[in-house]
Amino acid sequence: MTMQHAPMGWNSWDCYGAAVTEKVVLQNARYMADHLKPFGWEYVVVDIQWSEPGANGHMYRPFAVLEMDDFSRLMPAVNRFPSAAGGKGFAPLADEIHRMGLKFGIHIMRGIPRQAVHLNTKILGTDRTAGEIADISSVCSWNTDMYGVDPKKEGALEYYNSLFSLYASWGVDFIKLDDICRELPHAEEELLLISRAHKTCGRKMLLSLSPGPALPEKAKLFKNTACMWRITDDFWDDWKLLYDMFDRAKTWCHHAGNGHWPDADMLPIGPLRQTDDPSEWTRFTEEEQITMMSLWCIMRSPLMIGGEMTGFDSFSLQLVTNREILRMHRLARYSHPVWRKKVQGTELVLWTAHCAEGGTYAALFNIGEEVLTTSLSFSDLRLEGNLLCQDLWKNTVFHSSGFLSITLKKHEAAVFLLQRLD
């Protein structure tokens, strides 16, 4: 499925881990419909272990019994998703979210449930069983729910076909496929099998690959199989991770576009880790959040909000509803870093991109530890003359010739759209 711009939505992991409930999903969906939908936000994604009745946080219960149908397919835990009762699965929840004008997504793990293999349950569309298609040597290093599927085994394709057929019947619009992206090359054949089932299921669903870091040499494979793929492990509200993202963004930025999007992971903003401490707020400063949003948007990463949106303050809401920054997310082309250097003892990074509707984007990042006032020369951007300059975060417009004078706090960013006047 080709998209002209990277997906934008909300994912339950950062605030609820494996313990999200139907009530929480709906309250965030309503908030998105009321406050964010006009700005392009549309996906509501239920993250990992929605089939685990006893999930209670960001830690997994090892070898927990999962809800599963007769054909080795995981089903929503009814105590957490009551509308799934009677074998309805996620269809009622998806319908409710669709009625809000939004799209619905779920997380799945590569492979087949271990409990299906131990019980040797059936596979829909074949006389093979779970035990016959499993690769019990292929296991996730951080979760005990699944074994890998051996793509060479008869019945393997039928199993994945049955999964995507089920998700299509539920009305799913987005699949986050986990334990696959950084498992290449050993899981490459399984990814190709999954991609085949995904593309032939009869419903358009975006396919997202996790976790990272993805291998740059596998970029062509990712583009052929998925809409987005993670370029990092889980990204949290830690400056060291944001600082590191500039190198990752440099590596991957030229792969963005045409329905394939390198994914810098979720935006850990607002209330986080609600199962551990309902009062916990993102540890990023406001300046760091502006830097994060600016980098994600100029490199055109997917945007997935990680916080509990109903707890947003005015800054959080303004951060994700800045029309000009989100316009850059849609219209930036040929995004890349221009330079990275020390200026007056602090570290600066300059990114640029062409605007598809005219003009040049420039994003200056202070990733050092000191406040800095500096001049950004238009010659660094191969521009000259008197330019119309729009400051996208401050919402100001002015004229300038030759340079911009900019003051940045530590870890702060400034973003401009520069246009010739003649």
Backbone torsions as a table, in degrees:
resi	resn	phi	psi	omega
1	MET	NA	120.6	-177.6
2	THR	-89.9	135.0	175.4
3	MET	-122.5	139.0	179.4
4	GLN	-78.0	-17.6	175.3
5	HIS	-141.2	158.6	-176.1
6	ALA	-67.1	146.5	-178.1
7	PRO	-61.2	150.4	178.8
8	MET	-132.8	130.4	-179.2
9	GLY	-172.4	-157.9	-179.7
10	TRP	-131.8	142.1	177.7
11	ASN	-129.8	142.2	-170.5
12	SER	-80.1	-9.4	-169.1
13	TRP	-63.2	-51.3	-171.8
14	ASP	-59.3	-35.7	-176.4
15	CYS	-96.0	-24.3	-174.9
16	TYR	-129.7	-2.5	179.7
17	GLY	57.9	-131.5	-180.0
18	ALA	-87.9	1.1	-168.0
19	ALA	-104.5	16.3	-177.6
20	VAL	-64.3	150.4	-179.1
21	THR	-122.8	166.8	177.7
22	GLU	-59.2	-40.8	179.9
23	LYS	-59.2	-45.3	-179.2
24	VAL	-65.5	-43.4	180.0
25	VAL	-59.5	-44.7	-177.7
26	LEU	-68.7	-36.6	-179.5
27	GLN	-68.2	-34.6	176.1
28	ASN	-73.6	-36.1	176.3
29	ALA	-62.1	-43.0	179.6
30	ARG	-64.3	-39.0	177.9
31	TYR	-62.9	-44.4	178.8
32	MET	-61.4	-45.6	-179.5
33	ALA	-61.2	-38.4	-176.1
34	ASP	-79.1	-34.5	-168.6
35	HIS	-119.1	-28.0	-171.0
36	LEU	-113.7	-24.6	-176.1
37	LYS	-54.4	-41.8	179.6
38	PRO	-62.1	-14.8	-178.6
39	PHE	-99.5	4.2	176.0
40	GLY	105.2	-3.1	178.6
41	TRP	-76.2	133.2	-174.4
42	GLU	-147.6	-21.1	-175.5
43	TYR	-94.3	136.1	174.7
44	VAL	-121.3	114.1	-168.3
45	VAL	-119.2	125.6	175.0
46	VAL	-88.1	118.4	-175.9
47	ASP	-84.8	-159.9	-159.4
48	ILE	-59.1	150.9	169.7
49	GLN	63.5	38.0	174.4
50	TRP	-68.0	-9.3	178.1
51	SER	-94.9	1.7	-174.6
52	GLU	-98.9	107.3	-176.2
53	PRO	-60.7	-31.0	-173.9
54	GLY	-99.9	10.2	-179.0
55	ALA	-60.5	136.4	-174.7
56	ASN	-140.5	13.3	179.1
57	GLY	173.1	-154.9	-178.7
58	HIS	-85.2	-8.0	176.0
59	MET	-97.2	142.4	179.9
60	TYR	-91.3	144.0	172.4
61	ARG	-83.8	115.6	-175.8
62	PRO	-60.2	134.2	174.1
63	PHE	56.5	34.0	176.7
64	ALA	-64.3	147.4	174.8
65	VAL	-77.3	127.9	-176.4
66	LEU	-106.7	154.4	174.6
67	GLU	-77.0	132.8	-171.4
68	MET	-149.6	146.1	178.0
69	ASP	-87.9	-173.4	-175.9
70	ASP	-74.0	-8.9	-176.3
71	PHE	-115.0	31.9	171.7
72	SER	69.9	19.2	-177.7
73	ARG	-107.8	131.2	-179.8
74	LEU	-68.4	145.1	-179.2
75	MET	-125.6	154.9	178.9
76	PRO	-61.7	139.1	175.7
77	ALA	-68.6	120.3	-172.4
78	VAL	-67.6	-30.1	178.4
79	ASN	-65.8	-23.5	178.2
80	ARG	-100.7	-28.1	-179.7
81	PHE	-128.3	77.2	-171.7
82	PRO	-60.4	-26.8	-179.9
83	SER	-69.5	-11.2	179.0
84	ALA	-80.8	-6.1	-177.3
85	ALA	-57.3	150.2	178.1
86	GLY	77.4	21.0	178.1
87	GLY	78.1	13.6	-177.6
88	LYS	-75.7	-16.9	-179.4
89	GLY	62.6	-144.8	-178.1
90	PHE	-88.4	4.1	-176.3
91	ALA	-57.1	-47.3	179.8
92	PRO	-63.2	-39.2	178.7
93	LEU	-66.8	-43.3	177.1
94	ALA	-60.0	-42.5	179.3
95	ASP	-60.3	-43.1	-179.3
96	GLU	-63.5	-41.3	179.5
97	ILE	-69.5	-38.1	176.4
98	HIS	-63.2	-36.1	178.5
99	ARG	-63.9	-22.8	175.8
100	MET	-82.1	-1.6	-176.8
101	GLY	82.1	18.9	-177.9
102	LEU	-112.7	178.2	179.8
103	LYS	-121.0	152.5	-170.8
104	PHE	-116.6	137.2	179.0
105	GLY	-134.9	159.0	178.1
106	ILE	-136.2	157.4	174.2
107	HIS	-95.9	139.4	171.4
108	ILE	-136.0	157.3	175.4
109	MET	-100.0	145.1	170.1
110	ARG	-56.6	138.6	170.4
111	GLY	106.7	-161.4	-175.2
112	ILE	-128.5	142.5	-176.4
113	PRO	-56.2	135.9	177.2
114	ARG	-58.6	-37.0	-178.4
115	GLN	-67.4	-29.6	175.1
116	ALA	-66.0	-39.0	179.4
117	VAL	-68.0	-42.6	-179.2
118	HIS	-67.5	-32.3	177.7
119	LEU	-88.8	-10.0	-178.8
120	ASN	52.7	52.3	-177.7
121	THR	-77.2	170.2	-173.3
122	LYS	-75.3	161.5	171.4
123	ILE	-119.5	126.9	-178.6
124	LEU	-64.7	133.4	176.1
125	GLY	89.5	6.2	179.8
126	THR	-155.7	162.3	175.2
127	ASP	-91.9	3.2	175.8
128	ARG	-76.5	160.6	-178.1
129	THR	-119.5	170.2	-178.0
130	ALA	-56.6	-43.1	-179.1
131	GLY	-63.7	-25.5	-176.7
132	GLU	-83.5	-20.5	-178.5
133	ILE	-105.9	-8.3	-175.6
134	ALA	-76.5	149.4	169.1
135	ASP	-111.7	95.2	-173.0
136	ILE	-72.6	-8.8	174.9
137	SER	-83.7	-11.3	-178.3
138	SER	-103.4	101.9	-177.3
139	VAL	-129.7	154.3	176.6
140	CYS	-75.1	138.1	-177.3
141	SER	-77.8	-12.9	-173.4
142	TRP	-127.7	3.8	179.3
143	ASN	-150.6	139.8	-172.3
144	THR	-100.6	12.4	-171.2
145	ASP	-74.8	-32.3	-164.4
146	MET	-128.4	154.0	159.7
147	TYR	-104.3	155.3	172.0
148	GLY	-68.1	163.5	173.8
149	VAL	-105.2	134.8	177.3
150	ASP	-82.8	108.5	-174.9
151	PRO	-65.6	-14.2	179.4
152	LYS	-83.0	-13.2	-175.2
153	LYS	-81.7	138.7	173.0
154	GLU	-62.2	131.5	-177.1
155	GLY	103.6	-16.5	-179.1
156	ALA	-65.3	-46.5	178.8
157	LEU	-65.3	-39.2	178.9
158	GLU	-61.2	-37.1	177.9
159	TYR	-62.2	-50.9	-179.6
160	TYR	-67.2	-34.8	174.0
161	ASN	-59.3	-40.2	-178.9
162	SER	-67.6	-34.4	177.3
163	LEU	-64.3	-53.0	-175.4
164	PHE	-69.6	-28.9	173.0
165	SER	-64.3	-40.9	177.7
166	LEU	-63.5	-47.0	-178.6
167	TYR	-64.5	-36.2	176.6
168	ALA	-63.6	-39.9	179.8
169	SER	-67.3	-25.8	177.1
170	TRP	-78.6	-17.8	-176.3
171	GLY	87.7	28.6	179.7
172	VAL	-72.9	139.2	-179.2
173	ASP	-110.7	-13.1	-171.3
174	PHE	-149.5	130.4	176.6
175	ILE	-119.9	120.8	171.4
176	LYS	-97.2	106.7	-177.5
177	LEU	-94.0	118.1	-172.7
178	ASP	-107.0	165.8	-178.8
179	ASP	59.5	42.1	-178.6
180	ILE	-135.8	-42.7	-166.8
181	CYS	-64.4	-49.2	-179.0
182	ARG	-89.4	2.6	178.6
183	GLU	-87.3	-2.8	176.7
184	LEU	-72.4	150.3	7.9
185	PRO	-88.3	-4.8	-171.4
186	HIS	-69.0	-21.8	179.3
187	ALA	-102.6	14.8	-174.7
188	GLU	-62.7	-42.9	-179.0
189	GLU	-66.5	-33.7	176.7
190	GLU	-68.3	-38.7	176.4
191	LEU	-61.2	-42.5	179.0
192	LEU	-63.1	-37.5	177.5
193	LEU	-65.8	-43.8	178.6
194	ILE	-62.8	-43.0	179.4
195	SER	-60.7	-39.1	178.2
196	ARG	-62.7	-44.2	178.4
197	ALA	-65.8	-39.7	-179.9
198	HIS	-62.2	-44.7	-175.0
199	LYS	-74.9	-16.0	-177.0
200	THR	-112.4	12.7	-173.6
201	CYS	-81.1	-11.1	176.9
202	GLY	91.2	1.4	177.1
203	ARG	-135.5	140.3	177.1
204	LYS	-76.4	116.3	177.3
205	MET	-133.7	131.4	174.2
206	LEU	-71.2	138.8	178.1
207	LEU	-112.1	122.7	-178.7
208	SER	-116.5	133.7	-176.4
209	LEU	-107.2	134.3	-179.6
210	SER	-140.1	170.0	-22.1
211	PRO	-85.7	177.0	175.5
212	GLY	-98.8	-172.1	5.3
213	PRO	-79.8	134.5	175.8
214	ALA	-70.0	153.5	178.1
215	LEU	-85.5	122.2	-179.8
216	PRO	-56.9	-32.6	-179.2
217	GLU	-69.9	-9.7	177.3
218	LYS	-102.2	16.6	-176.3
219	ALA	-57.8	-42.1	-179.4
220	LYS	-61.5	-41.4	177.6
221	LEU	-62.0	-44.8	179.6
222	PHE	-60.7	-42.6	-179.7
223	LYS	-64.4	-33.4	-178.2
224	ASN	-79.7	-18.7	-173.5
225	THR	-114.7	-21.9	-169.6
226	ALA	-141.4	164.7	174.7
227	CYS	-86.6	-32.9	-177.4
228	MET	-151.0	151.5	-179.0
229	TRP	-147.8	143.8	-173.3
230	ARG	-76.4	131.4	178.0
231	ILE	-100.4	5.6	-178.4
232	THR	-147.9	160.9	166.9
233	ASP	-69.3	-174.5	-178.9
234	ASP	-53.4	128.5	-179.2
235	PHE	-98.6	125.7	-178.9
236	TRP	-123.2	-178.9	-175.3
237	ASP	-81.6	66.2	-176.5
238	ASP	-134.0	120.7	-175.9
239	TRP	-55.8	-36.3	-179.1
240	LYS	-59.0	-37.3	178.5
241	LEU	-70.2	-38.5	178.4
242	LEU	-68.6	-40.9	176.5
243	TYR	-58.8	-43.5	179.8
244	ASP	-65.3	-26.4	-175.4
245	MET	-66.3	-22.7	179.2
246	PHE	-64.0	-37.7	175.8
247	ASP	-68.2	-42.0	179.8
248	ARG	-64.5	-42.4	179.4
249	ALA	-62.2	-40.4	177.5
250	LYS	-59.8	-41.5	-179.0
251	THR	-65.6	-38.5	-167.6
252	TRP	-105.1	-10.9	-169.2
253	CYS	-59.7	-34.1	-175.7
254	HIS	-76.6	-1.8	176.2
255	HIS	-94.2	-4.0	-175.6
256	ALA	-81.4	138.1	174.1
257	GLY	128.1	164.8	174.1
258	ASN	60.1	34.4	176.9
259	GLY	87.3	8.0	176.3
260	HIS	-132.5	127.4	-166.9
261	TRP	-135.0	110.4	170.3
262	PRO	-59.3	132.1	-167.6
263	ASP	-110.4	114.5	178.5
264	ALA	-82.1	5.2	175.6
265	ASP	83.7	-175.4	-169.3
266	MET	-70.1	159.4	176.3
267	LEU	-93.4	103.9	-177.9
268	PRO	-81.6	79.7	-175.8
269	ILE	-122.1	158.6	179.3
270	GLY	70.2	-153.0	179.0
271	PRO	-70.4	127.5	-179.6
272	LEU	-122.9	165.1	172.2
273	ARG	50.4	50.2	-173.9
274	GLN	-67.9	-23.4	177.6
275	THR	-76.0	-20.3	-179.0
276	ASP	-94.9	-42.9	-177.9
277	ASP	-155.1	100.6	-176.3
278	PRO	-59.0	-14.3	179.6
279	SER	-95.1	-1.0	-174.0
280	GLU	-72.0	134.0	-179.5
281	TRP	-116.6	157.0	177.2
282	THR	-51.5	141.5	178.6
283	ARG	-85.9	-6.6	175.0
284	PHE	-70.5	138.3	171.5
285	THR	-71.1	167.6	177.1
286	GLU	-60.6	-39.0	178.9
287	GLU	-63.5	-40.1	179.2
288	GLU	-68.3	-35.1	176.7
289	GLN	-66.3	-38.3	176.1
290	ILE	-64.9	-41.6	176.3
291	THR	-60.6	-47.3	179.6
292	MET	-59.2	-50.7	-178.1
293	MET	-63.5	-37.8	179.2
294	SER	-65.5	-44.1	-179.1
295	LEU	-67.8	-46.2	179.6
296	TRP	-57.8	-40.5	-174.1
297	CYS	-77.5	-39.3	-179.8
298	ILE	-73.0	-30.4	176.5
299	MET	-84.9	-7.4	178.2
300	ARG	64.5	42.2	170.1
301	SER	-69.9	150.9	164.9
302	PRO	-53.7	148.6	179.2
303	LEU	-114.3	111.1	177.9
304	MET	-124.4	110.3	179.9
305	ILE	-67.5	135.4	-178.5
306	GLY	-104.7	-14.4	-175.2
307	GLY	-89.5	167.0	175.0
308	GLU	-73.5	105.2	-169.9
309	MET	-66.5	-29.1	-179.1
310	THR	-67.9	-11.8	177.1
311	GLY	-100.7	7.9	-178.4
312	PHE	-60.1	141.8	168.3
313	ASP	-92.1	-178.7	-175.5
314	SER	-63.9	-36.2	179.1
315	PHE	-63.8	-46.0	-178.9
316	SER	-59.1	-43.5	-178.8
317	LEU	-66.9	-43.5	179.3
318	GLN	-64.4	-33.7	-179.8
319	LEU	-58.7	-40.8	-173.8
320	VAL	-100.6	6.4	178.0
321	THR	-127.0	21.6	174.8
322	ASN	-74.9	108.1	-171.9
323	ARG	-60.8	-38.8	-175.8
324	GLU	-74.1	-36.3	175.4
325	ILE	-65.8	-42.2	178.1
326	LEU	-70.1	-29.8	173.9
327	ARG	-64.2	-40.9	175.3
328	MET	-60.6	-40.3	178.0
329	HIS	-57.4	-35.9	179.8
330	ARG	-83.2	-35.4	-167.0
331	LEU	-106.2	-10.1	179.2
332	ALA	-62.6	137.6	176.7
333	ARG	-135.6	147.9	177.8
334	TYR	56.6	41.8	-179.1
335	SER	-67.7	138.2	178.5
336	HIS	-168.2	157.1	173.3
337	PRO	-75.9	142.4	177.1
338	VAL	-92.1	-48.5	176.3
339	TRP	-157.6	165.5	174.1
340	ARG	-141.9	119.5	-173.1
341	LYS	-157.0	167.1	175.6
342	LYS	-88.5	131.9	176.4
343	VAL	-130.9	119.9	180.0
344	GLN	51.2	38.2	174.9
345	GLY	84.6	-1.1	177.3
346	THR	-121.6	159.0	-171.3
347	GLU	-97.0	127.5	179.5
348	LEU	-119.5	149.0	174.7
349	VAL	-130.6	133.6	175.8
350	LEU	-115.2	125.5	173.7
351	TRP	-114.2	153.4	174.5
352	THR	-142.5	162.4	176.0
353	ALA	-158.1	152.9	172.2
354	HIS	-82.1	138.4	173.4
355	CYS	-88.9	127.6	-175.9
356	ALA	-62.3	-19.1	178.8
357	GLU	-106.3	14.1	175.9
358	GLY	110.2	136.2	179.2
359	GLY	105.2	178.1	-177.8
360	THR	-128.1	129.9	173.4
361	TYR	-87.4	140.2	173.7
362	ALA	-133.5	126.9	178.4
363	ALA	-123.4	119.1	179.7
364	LEU	-108.1	126.5	-175.1
365	PHE	-116.9	127.0	170.8
366	ASN	-94.5	99.0	-179.2
367	ILE	-100.6	14.0	175.2
368	GLY	-93.9	-168.4	-170.4
369	GLU	-110.6	10.3	-178.0
370	GLU	-127.7	150.2	170.3
371	VAL	-66.5	141.7	-175.2
372	LEU	-141.9	133.9	166.8
373	THR	-109.3	125.9	-173.9
374	THR	-145.5	171.9	176.3
375	SER	-114.1	131.9	175.0
376	LEU	-101.9	114.3	-177.5
377	SER	-79.8	133.0	177.3
378	PHE	-63.4	-25.2	179.6
379	SER	-64.4	-26.8	175.9
380	ASP	-64.2	-23.5	-179.5
381	LEU	-103.6	7.3	-178.0
382	ARG	59.7	40.3	177.0
383	LEU	-119.2	156.0	177.3
384	GLU	-152.4	166.8	177.3
385	GLY	88.7	-172.4	178.8
386	ASN	-83.4	121.5	-173.9
387	LEU	-116.5	147.8	168.7
388	LEU	-84.8	122.7	-173.2
389	CYS	-116.3	124.1	178.2
390	GLN	-113.5	117.6	175.6
391	ASP	-83.7	111.3	-170.4
392	LEU	-73.2	-27.8	179.1
393	TRP	-87.4	-35.9	-179.0
394	LYS	-88.8	-10.5	178.0
395	ASN	59.1	47.9	176.7
396	THR	-124.4	155.2	179.3
397	VAL	-131.4	136.0	-178.9
398	PHE	-156.2	169.3	176.4
399	HIS	-103.5	149.4	176.2
400	SER	-155.6	149.2	176.4
401	SER	-122.1	122.0	170.8
402	GLY	92.9	-38.0	-175.0
403	PHE	-162.7	166.9	171.0
404	LEU	-118.6	136.0	172.4
405	SER	-97.2	124.0	-171.5
406	ILE	-133.4	134.7	170.8
407	THR	-112.3	126.7	-178.5
408	LEU	-126.6	132.9	168.9
409	LYS	-71.5	168.3	177.6
410	LYS	-61.6	137.4	177.3
411	HIS	67.5	21.0	-178.5
412	GLU	-104.4	158.7	178.4
413	ALA	-128.9	154.0	170.6
414	ALA	-130.2	139.5	-176.3
415	VAL	-129.5	134.9	-176.4
416	PHE	-131.9	149.5	165.0
417	LEU	-110.4	120.4	-176.0
418	LEU	-110.1	127.3	-176.9
419	GLN	-133.6	139.7	177.0
420	ARG	-70.3	147.9	-178.3
421	LEU	-92.3	-16.3	-179.1
422	ASP	-98.8	NA	NA
